[in-house]
């Protein structure tokens, strides 16, 4: 059986529609899980660390890794071709 572009697009659309419509099923909070509908309390040290410091640290470390570990390899590869 040969698949055409139309068949692939239809199949992809059906899979996407199924995933979008089943989202409320996967978004339910399990029973017994603590839940709070209150906004983040920035007076709490734990909330500041979890929601501000850790994401910023991950972003800064990612940028540091990109510029200091990823770029020099590319420069070395360019220099090898010039020798």
Buried (B, 14 or more C-beta within 10 A) or exposed (E): EEEEEEEEEEEEEEEEEEEEEEEEEEEEEEEEEEEEEEEEEEEEEEEBEEBEEEEEEEEEEEEEEEEEEEEEEEEEEEEEEEE
